[in-house]
Amino acid sequence: MIFSYGYLGDLQSIQGYPEKMEETYLQALSIVEDNLRKNPEDAAFLVNRGKIYEEIGLNYSESGDPEKANSFYEKALANFEGMTGKYPDDQDYQFKLTETFGNLGKLFAKIKRIEKAKQCYMYKIKIYESLFENGPEDEDLKMEIIDTFTQIGNLYAEAGDRDQAKEYYEKAIEGYEMLLSENPESTDFEIGISDVLTALGDMYAKVEHEDVESEDETEDAEFEIAREYYEKALKLNEKEFGRYPDDSTCQDELVRTLGKIGDSFAAQERYIDAVPYYRRIIEIKEQAVRDNPVEWIYIMTLTNSLYQLGYLYGQIGEIELEKQQYSKAEELFSRLLHDEKISLPVKQILAFDVQGRGIDLLNSRKYDSAKGALDLALEFFENEYEKNPKEPENYPFICEALHQSGRLQQSLENFEEAAKIFDSLLPAVEKLLESNPENPENAEYREKAGINYTDAGEVYYLIEEYEKSKQSFKRALDINEVLLDEEPDNPIYKINQAETFGKYAKLLSKLGRNEEADDYSTKSKEIYRKLAEEDCGEKDTDE
């Protein structure tokens, strides 16, 4: 009966009836209370009572009522507090109680009740310490205590209370150091210290200040503190990597810390200082690829670092070195996309990734490098489309690949080549729109289709194919109008409409239809003006 009431209460919560949910759970609670009156020490019913309070709180939390959630979590905490100190020789009872306090601590943390969450975690520690007295050689118990100190540190770090966070992080480090002194050959303990040092560094690297005048100096000082912690972690990671260079955990920890230091320099725009750390990351990842030549995930992570290093080189003006990194990444992607042993879903992920890199480079006007990435993605998606041109799942992929390639050629002012690409794209766009009109993603496809037709209209205008340009703009206008009828306040749809109006106005002017051109140009400017006013209004409200 208790569980049945619980299932019904959860269903009522999902349906949006929190009051009914509470009422139903309280009926379950009444059964529990009846049994506890007969046997106040029944552990099973005591746990049930606490769990019911916890579940009511969780449902209120998920429905967006943290105050009510907190009130029931506090009742759960009081219930479980009453269960401490009982059955000290029953290890199963004690471990289940620590698990219960741990889960409740997470629930308090989720609604930002940090002190209550800490209270739960401290109960965990108290129970572990009592167990530790009976088994002082139990390494797992020591680790549980250390992990709980780290969790409390994380709580305070997320809440912005650095002093309290630092206190508990340091307790965790002391615990690891004690274990390490007992077992100096253990890799896990040094990696544990490294993880806590990294958490301390992260706490200072997340710079948020309201004092604008001193912001730069404060940020620099805090990044320096963050790097001090990262450097300490790096020494430990380098040591463990030197001892176990083939251990994937040691590799990952070292790469992570190097990345933290590199990213901290990049955040300060000290790109030249970040470069050596990423070069070191690439050395490690290249060795991992040599050691695991058939594992695509190692190659994938290497390409990510190559793009990051390329970006850094670009920021310091080392253009040839920048291009080299992108070229190496493309070669690796090509190797993966042509590997017959890799499954199609994985290849699709890889093709999306390289296409995304190409789009970023295109938007950054790195056209040569963008071309290599976009051509690679286009080749893959074209091949899949040609194998099965009637498969609707292929339509979004080929449309996006063709559109980005068309954008690139347009940016390079290869307008004739761009027009050929759009000639291939637009029929595919129509197939996509017709393929599944009930698809929830159809609005997104239509929005992209409007952009496709607007870009095509502009390219056709530039090569003086005015009739095709007019038809493309008209199709874009029709699509934009329907979308705005469905969502009149959608700012993205408004921007797309303004873009189309502005570009269509140029065509109309060229055709001598000046009155219509002025009308569309005015409409475009009016949309932008209203959007700017709305944006300013939102900023004022935020302030």
FENCOR-V505861 format. One line per field, one symbol per residue. phi: phi as a letter, one per 30 degrees, with the letter a starting at -180 (. if undefined). A space follows every 10 residues. Layout:
phi=???
This chain:
phi=.edddddddd dddddjbddd ededdddddd dddeddddbd cddddddedd ddeddddddd ddcibddded dddddddddd edcdichdcc deeddddddd ddddeddddd cicddddded dddededddd ddddbdcddd ddddddeded ddededdddi cdddddeddd dddedddddd ddbddddedd dddedddddd deddddcbbc dddcedddee dddddedddd ddddeddddd dddbdcdddd dddddddedd dedddddcic ddddeedddd ededdddddd dbdccdddde dddeddddde ededdciddd dededddddd ddddeddcdd ddddeddddd deddddddde dddcicdddd dedddddded dddddddbdc dedddddddd ddddddeddd ddicdddddd dddddddddd dddddaddde ddddddddde deddddeddd ddcicddddd dddddddddd ddddddbdcd dddddddded eddddddddd dicdddeddd dddddddddd dddddddddd ddd
